[in-house]
Amino acid sequence: MRADTSTAPALGPLAGPSAAHRIAAVAVGLMAAALLVVGASGSVKVLAVVIGALGATSALTVAAYVPGLPERLWLLTLAVTLSISLKFHLVSDPDHLGGAIGFRVAASDMALGALALMALVRAFQRGHVRLAIDPALLIASVIYLAAAIASTLGSETPSLGWFELSALAQAFALGLFLASRRWSRSGRRVFLNGLMIALLLQSSVAVTQVWRPGLVNLEFLGAAQYRETPAGALPAIDIGTTTMGGQTTYRPTGLLIHPNLFAAYLVLTLPLALALALASPARSDRRLAILAAVMAAGALYLSLSRSGWIGFAVAFGLGGFMAWRSDAVRLTARHRLALAAVGLAVVLGVGWKAPRIYQRFTETATAAIEFRRDYALAAWRMALDHPALGVGLNTFTSHVTRYDPTGTARLKAFPVHNAFLLELSETGFAGGLAFAAMALTMLIAAGRAARRAPIETHLIAIALAAGIAGFWVTQLSDYFYRIPVITSLVWAHAGLTIGIARGEARQ
C-alpha cells in the first residue's frame, strides 16, 4: 500500500541529512582554501567578503530544511546590504572622483545573483519568464545607455566610462528584478524590514559619529577617517566638516562616504520608514519602523545637509499630499493623537534649533553658491565644446581645469554639483536630455504605480515614490546619483514601487 505524501512539504534537492552534509563539507573545503589564498594576499577586505559569502553558503545546511527560508534570507541580505558599501573591485582607479572607480562586486550583488538564480529555476519550471517594465522608462533608459556607450567609445579615458556603465547595468538589473518579482506578503515584509534595519544601523552610526568623532573608523568602506584639522588650514581631503559660528563642525556620514551622500540616502528612505510606522500590520514591524524613523530624522538634522533638508521637505510634502488625495491611510483616534504629539515635538525641535538651522543656510551660502556656479559654467562650456558625445562618460574631473577660468578647479577638481549638468557635459546634449527624460519617466512610473497599488501597499508605494522625488531634488545641487551604492538604491526603490503595486502572490 502506497503512503499518501501529498501533504509533505517539497523541500527541494537541498533537503535531507545527506545533502546537508555534502553542502557543509563543500563549504568547509572552500572556506579552508579561500582562507589560505586570502591569507597569502593579506587583503582584509577580500577576506571579509570571502568569509561572509562562505558563511552564507554554510547557512544553507540549516536553511534547506525550511521551505522558502533560503530565499527570505537572501532577500533580507539584499535589503540590509544595499546601502552598505561592502565590496571589492576587480579593477579600479581609486583616485578617481565623480562616478564608479572600478568594476565593483558587492555583497548586494551576490544576494541578487542568488535570488535571480532561484527565480530563473522557477521560470524554467513554468516555461516562461515574466518581466515588468514601464515602456517609457525603458525607452528613455535605452536611449541614455546608447548615448553613454557612444560617449565612452569616443572618450580619452574609456576605462572610466566602462566602470560607470558596469555600475549602471548592475543598478538596472536590480530595479528590473524587484519590479518583476511577484511579491508575497512574507517576502515583502522581509525586504522592507531589511531596509529598516539598514536605516537604523546607518542612523545609529551617524549619531555615534557626532557623539564621539573618530570612534567609528570607516576607511575600509572608502571613507576618509576623521582627523582634527589645524586652525586656518584646509583639509587634504574632504572629510565632511563645515564652519558654524566660526568653529569647525563635524558632519556624520553613517556607513557612507560623505554627509551629503548620507543625507540623500535618508531623503530616499526616511519617507518609507514613516509609512511603515503607520501602515505595517505587525506591531513589531511598526516599532522597528518608528525607531528607524526617529533615529533617521535626528541623523538628517545632524548631517547639516541643506540639500538633504530641502529634499526631505519636498518628499514629505509630496507624500503627504498624495496620501491625503488618495485616502491611503485611515487613522484611528490613537493614531491621530500620536501624530499630533509627533508634530508638536517636531515644531518644538525646529523652534529650539531655528537659529542653528538659519545659520547653516546663511553662513556659508555665498561660498557654496559661487563654488557650484563656477563648476556649472565649466560644465556648460564642456557641453558647448563637445555637443555630440561630451568629454566622455565619468571623466569630468579630467577636463574641468581647462574649462574653469576662475581657477576653482585647480585647488581640487570636483565633479559639477548637479547630476543633470554632469551628464550633459560628459555625454553631450543627446545623453543629457535622455538622462533628464529617464529621471522624469522614473518619477512618472513610480507615481503611476503608487496610484494603482492595492490598499495594503498603497501608502508604502506613495512613500517610495515621494522619496525618489525628494532624491532627484537633492541632485540639483549634488552628483551622488553617480556613486554606485546610491545608483543601486534609487533603482531598487523604483523597482520595488512598481513590483509591490501589482497583486500579491499566493503564500
C-alpha positions in Angstrom: 0.0 0.0 0.0 1.4 3.4 -1.0 1.7 6.1 1.6 0.0 9.4 0.9 2.7 12.1 0.6 0.5 14.8 -0.9 0.8 17.0 2.2 4.5 16.6 2.7 6.5 19.8 2.1 8.6 19.9 -1.0 11.9 20.9 0.4 13.8 20.5 -2.9 17.1 18.8 -3.7 19.0 20.5 -1.0 16.9 18.9 1.8 17.8 15.9 3.9 20.8 15.0 6.0 22.9 13.7 3.2 22.5 16.8 1.1 23.1 19.0 4.1 26.3 17.1 4.9 27.5 17.5 1.4 26.8 21.2 1.5 28.7 21.5 4.8 31.7 19.6 3.5 31.9 21.7 0.3 31.6 24.9 2.3 34.3 23.9 4.8 36.6 22.9 2.0 36.0 26.1 0.1 36.5 28.2 3.2 39.8 26.5 4.0 41.1 27.0 0.5 39.9 30.6 0.4 41.4 31.5 3.8 44.8 30.1 2.6 44.7 32.1 -0.6 43.5 35.3 1.0 45.9 34.9 3.9 48.7 34.9 1.4 47.4 38.1 -0.3 46.9 39.9 3.0 43.7 41.7 1.9 41.4 42.3 4.9 38.5 43.5 2.8 38.6 40.5 0.4 39.0 38.2 3.5 35.8 39.7 5.0 33.8 39.3 1.8 35.0 35.7 1.3 34.2 34.7 4.8 30.7 36.3 4.5 30.0 34.6 1.3 31.1 31.2 2.5 29.3 31.7 5.8 26.1 32.4 3.8 26.7 29.2 1.8 27.2 27.2 5.1 23.9 28.6 6.4 22.1 26.6 3.6 22.8 23.5 5.8 20.1 24.7 8.2 18.0 26.8 5.9 17.4 23.9 3.4 15.2 22.2 5.9 12.6 25.0 5.9 10.6 25.7 2.7 11.2 29.2 1.5 13.8 30.1 4.2 16.8 30.4 1.9 15.0 32.9 -0.4 13.9 35.0 2.6 17.4 35.1 4.0 18.8 36.3 0.6 16.0 38.9 0.5 17.0 40.1 3.9 20.7 40.2 3.0 20.0 42.1 -0.2 17.9 44.8 1.6 20.4 45.2 4.5 23.5 45.4 2.3 22.1 47.7 -0.4 23.2 50.9 1.4 26.4 49.4 2.9 29.4 49.6 0.7 30.7 46.0 1.4 32.5 45.4 -1.9 35.8 44.9 -3.7 36.9 46.0 -7.1 38.3 43.6 -9.7 40.0 46.6 -11.4 39.9 50.1 -10.1 41.2 53.7 -10.2 41.0 54.6 -6.5 42.0 58.2 -7.0 39.1 58.9 -9.4 36.2 61.1 -8.2 32.8 61.6 -9.8 31.5 58.1 -10.5 32.3 54.4 -10.4 36.0 53.8 -9.7 36.2 50.3 -11.0 34.4 47.0 -11.7 32.5 46.5 -8.4 31.4 43.3 -6.8 29.3 44.0 -3.6 27.6 41.8 -1.1 24.2 43.0 -2.5 25.3 41.7 -6.0 25.9 38.3 -4.5 22.5 38.3 -2.9 20.8 39.5 -6.1 22.6 36.7 -8.0 21.3 34.0 -5.7 17.8 35.4 -5.9 17.9 35.7 -9.7 19.1 32.1 -9.9 16.1 30.9 -7.8 13.8 33.0 -10.0 15.3 31.5 -13.2 14.8 28.0 -11.9 11.1 28.8 -11.2 10.8 30.4 -14.6 12.2 27.3 -16.3 9.7 25.2 -14.4 6.9 27.4 -15.6 8.2 27.6 -19.1 8.3 31.4 -19.4 10.0 34.5 -17.9 7.8 37.3 -16.5 9.3 40.8 -16.7 7.6 44.0 -15.6 9.0 47.0 -17.5 7.5 50.5 -17.8 7.7 51.2 -21.5 8.5 54.9 -21.3 11.2 54.3 -18.6 12.6 51.5 -20.8 12.9 53.7 -23.9 14.5 56.6 -22.0 17.0 54.3 -20.3 17.9 52.6 -23.6 18.5 55.9 -25.3 20.6 57.2 -22.4 22.6 54.0 -22.3 23.2 54.3 -26.1 24.5 57.9 -25.6 26.6 56.8 -22.7 28.2 54.0 -24.6 28.9 56.3 -27.6 30.5 58.8 -25.2 32.6 56.1 -23.7 33.9 54.9 -27.1 34.9 58.4 -28.0 36.5 59.2 -24.6 40.2 59.8 -24.0 39.8 57.5 -20.9 37.3 54.8 -21.9 38.1 52.6 -18.9 36.3 55.2 -16.6 33.3 55.1 -18.9 33.1 51.3 -18.7 33.4 51.4 -14.9 30.3 53.6 -14.8 28.4 51.5 -17.4 29.0 48.4 -15.3 27.6 50.1 -12.3 24.6 51.3 -14.3 24.0 47.8 -15.6 24.0 46.4 -12.0 21.5 49.0 -10.9 19.2 48.5 -13.9 19.3 44.7 -13.3 18.4 45.2 -9.6 15.5 47.5 -10.5 14.2 45.1 -13.1 14.4 42.2 -10.7 12.4 43.9 -7.9 9.8 45.3 -10.4 9.3 41.9 -12.0 9.1 39.9 -8.8 5.6 38.8 -7.7 5.8 39.8 -4.1 4.2 37.7 -1.4 3.2 39.2 1.9 6.1 37.4 3.7 8.7 38.3 1.1 7.6 42.0 1.1 7.7 42.1 4.9 11.2 40.6 5.0 12.6 43.0 2.4 11.0 46.1 4.0 12.2 45.1 7.4 15.7 44.7 5.9 15.6 48.3 4.6 14.6 49.5 8.1 17.4 47.5 9.8 19.9 49.2 7.4 18.3 52.6 8.0 18.5 52.1 11.8 22.2 50.9 11.5 23.2 53.9 9.3 21.5 56.4 11.6 22.9 54.9 14.8 26.4 55.1 13.4 25.8 58.7 12.4 24.7 59.7 15.9 27.7 57.9 17.3 30.0 59.8 14.9 28.7 63.1 16.2 28.7 62.0 19.9 32.3 60.6 19.6 34.0 61.9 16.4 36.7 59.4 15.2 35.3 56.5 17.2 33.9 54.7 14.1 36.6 54.0 11.5 35.2 53.7 8.0 38.3 53.7 6.0 37.7 50.1 4.9 34.4 51.4 3.3 36.3 54.1 1.3 35.6 57.0 3.7 38.2 59.4 5.0 38.9 58.9 8.6 38.1 61.9 10.8 41.1 63.9 11.9 41.4 67.3 13.6 42.5 70.0 11.1 44.9 72.7 12.4 43.3 76.1 12.7 43.3 78.0 9.4 44.4 75.0 7.4 42.5 73.3 4.6 41.9 69.6 5.0 43.9 67.5 2.5 40.7 65.7 1.5 37.0 66.4 2.1 36.2 64.8 5.4 32.7 66.3 5.8 33.4 69.3 8.1 31.9 72.7 7.9 32.1 76.0 9.7 29.4 77.0 12.1 29.8 80.2 14.1 33.5 80.3 13.3 34.1 76.8 14.6 34.8 73.6 12.6 31.8 71.3 13.0 31.9 67.6 12.2 29.2 66.2 9.9 28.4 62.5 10.1 28.5 60.1 7.2 26.8 57.0 8.5 28.3 54.0 6.7 28.6 56.0 3.6 31.5 58.3 2.5 30.1 61.9 2.7 27.5 63.8 4.7 25.6 64.9 1.7 25.6 61.4 0.3 24.3 60.1 3.6 21.6 62.8 3.6 20.5 61.8 0.1 20.1 58.3 1.3 18.0 59.5 4.2 15.8 61.5 1.9 15.2 58.4 -0.2 14.5 56.1 2.7 13.0 58.1 5.6 9.6 58.5 3.9 9.3 54.8 3.7 10.0 54.4 7.4 7.2 56.9 8.2 4.8 55.0 6.0 5.7 51.6 7.6 5.3 53.2 11.0 1.6 53.8 10.1 0.8 51.0 7.6 2.6 47.9 8.8 0.1 45.3 10.1 2.5 43.7 12.6 3.2 45.6 15.8 6.9 44.5 15.8 7.4 45.9 12.3 5.8 49.2 13.3 8.1 49.5 16.3 11.1 48.8 14.1 10.0 51.5 11.6 9.3 54.0 14.4 12.7 53.5 15.9 14.4 53.8 12.5 12.4 56.9 11.6 13.2 58.7 14.9 16.9 57.9 14.5 17.0 58.8 10.8 15.2 62.2 11.5 17.9 63.0 14.1 20.7 61.9 11.7 19.2 64.0 8.9 19.4 67.1 11.1 22.9 66.3 12.3 24.1 65.9 8.7 23.7 69.6 8.3 23.0 69.0 4.6 21.0 71.8 3.1 20.1 69.8 0.0 19.0 67.0 2.2 16.7 69.2 4.3 15.2 70.7 1.2 14.8 67.3 -0.5 13.1 65.7 2.5 10.7 68.7 2.8 9.7 68.1 -0.8 9.4 64.3 -0.3 7.4 64.8 2.9 5.1 67.4 1.4 4.5 65.4 -1.8 4.0 62.2 0.0 1.5 63.8 2.4 -0.4 65.4 -0.4 -0.6 62.1 -2.4 -1.7 60.2 0.7 -4.4 62.8 1.5 -5.7 62.9 -2.0 -5.9 59.1 -2.4 -7.2 58.5 1.2 -4.3 56.0 1.5 -4.3 55.8 5.3 -7.2 55.6 7.8 -6.2 56.9 11.2 -7.7 55.8 14.5 -8.1 58.2 17.3 -5.0 56.9 18.9 -3.1 57.4 15.6 -4.3 61.0 15.4 -3.2 61.6 19.0 0.2 60.1 18.3 0.7 62.1 15.1 -0.3 65.3 16.9 2.3 64.6 19.6 5.0 63.9 17.0 4.0 67.1 15.1 4.2 69.1 18.3 7.7 67.6 19.1 8.9 68.5 15.5 7.7 72.1 15.8 9.3 72.5 19.2 12.5 70.9 18.0 12.7 73.1 14.9 11.9 76.2 17.1 14.7 75.2 19.5 17.2 74.7 16.7 15.9 77.5 14.5 19.0 79.8 15.0 21.4 77.0 14.1 19.3 75.9 11.1 19.2 79.5 9.9 22.9 79.9 10.5 23.6 76.8 8.4 21.5 78.1 5.5 23.1 81.5 5.5 26.6 81.4 6.9 28.4 79.7 4.1 25.7 80.0 1.5 27.6 82.5 -0.7 30.7 80.4 -0.9 28.6 77.2 -1.7 26.7 79.0 -4.4 29.8 80.5 -6.0 31.5 77.1 -6.0 28.6 75.4 -7.7 28.2 78.3 -10.1 31.8 78.1 -11.2 31.6 74.4 -11.8 28.2 74.7 -13.5 29.6 77.2 -16.0 32.6 74.9 -16.7 30.2 72.0 -17.3 28.1 74.2 -19.8 31.3 75.2 -21.6 32.2 71.5 -21.9 28.8 70.7 -23.4 29.1 73.6 -25.9 32.6 72.5 -26.9 31.6 68.8 -27.2 27.8 68.8 -28.1 27.6 65.4 -29.7 29.3 63.0 -27.3 30.5 65.2 -24.4 34.0 64.9 -23.0 33.5 61.2 -22.1 31.4 59.4 -19.5 32.8 59.6 -16.0 35.7 61.9 -17.0 34.6 65.4 -15.9 37.4 65.9 -13.4 40.0 65.1 -16.0 38.8 68.0 -18.2 37.4 70.6 -15.8 40.5 72.7 -15.3 40.6 73.6 -19.0 37.1 75.0 -18.8 37.3 76.9 -15.5 38.8 80.3 -15.9 38.2 81.2 -12.2 40.8 78.6 -11.1 38.4 77.0 -8.6 39.1 73.5 -10.1 42.8 73.9 -9.8 42.6 73.7 -6.0 40.7 70.4 -6.1 39.0 69.0 -9.2 35.5 68.0 -8.1 32.6 67.0 -10.3 30.0 69.6 -11.1 27.5 69.5 -8.2 24.4 68.9 -10.4 23.7 65.4 -11.7 22.0 66.7 -14.9 24.8 69.1 -15.8 27.3 66.3 -15.1 25.6 64.0 -17.6 25.2 66.9 -20.1 28.9 67.7 -20.1 30.1 64.1 -20.2 27.6 62.6 -22.7 26.6 65.6 -24.8 23.2 67.0 -25.4 21.6 63.8 -26.5 22.8 61.9 -23.4 22.0 64.8 -21.1 18.4 65.1 -22.4 18.0 61.3 -22.3 19.2 61.3 -18.7 16.7 64.0 -17.7 13.9 62.1 -19.5 15.0 58.9 -17.7 14.7 60.7 -14.3 11.3 62.2 -15.3 9.9 58.9 -16.5 11.1 57.2 -13.4 9.1 59.6 -11.3 6.0 59.2 -13.6 6.3 55.4 -13.4 6.7 55.4 -9.6 3.7 57.8 -9.3 1.6 55.7 -11.6 2.4 52.5 -9.6 1.6 54.3 -6.4 -1.8 55.3 -7.7 -2.8 51.7 -8.7 -1.3 49.9 -5.7 -3.7 47.8 -3.7 -4.8 49.1 -0.4 -2.3 47.1 1.7 0.7 48.6 -0.1 -0.8 51.9 -1.2 0.8 54.1 1.4 4.1 52.2 1.1 4.2 52.8 -2.7 3.4 56.5 -2.2 6.3 56.9 0.3 8.7 55.2 -2.1 7.6 57.5 -5.0 7.9 60.5 -2.7 11.4 59.5 -1.6 12.5 59.2 -5.2 11.1 62.7 -6.0 12.9 64.2 -3.0 16.2 62.5 -4.0 16.1 64.0 -7.5 15.6 67.4 -5.9 18.9 66.9 -4.0 20.7 66.1 -7.2 20.1 69.6 -8.5 23.0 70.6 -6.2 24.8 67.3 -5.9 26.1 64.5 -8.1 25.7 61.5 -5.8 23.4 59.6 -8.2 26.7 58.6 -9.8 28.0 56.8 -6.7 27.2 53.1 -7.4 25.7 52.4 -4.0 23.2 55.3 -4.4 22.5 54.4 -8.1 21.5 50.9 -7.0 19.3 52.2 -4.2 17.5 54.6 -6.5 16.7 51.9 -9.0 15.8 49.4 -6.1 13.2 51.9 -4.8 11.8 52.5 -8.3 11.6 48.7 -9.0 10.1 48.0 -5.6 7.4 50.6 -6.1 6.4 49.0 -9.5 6.7 45.5 -8.0 4.5 45.9 -4.9 1.9 47.8 -6.9 0.8 44.5 -8.5 -1.4 42.0 -6.7 0.3 39.7 -4.2 1.4 36.2 -5.0 -0.1 33.4 -3.1 1.6 32.5 0.1 
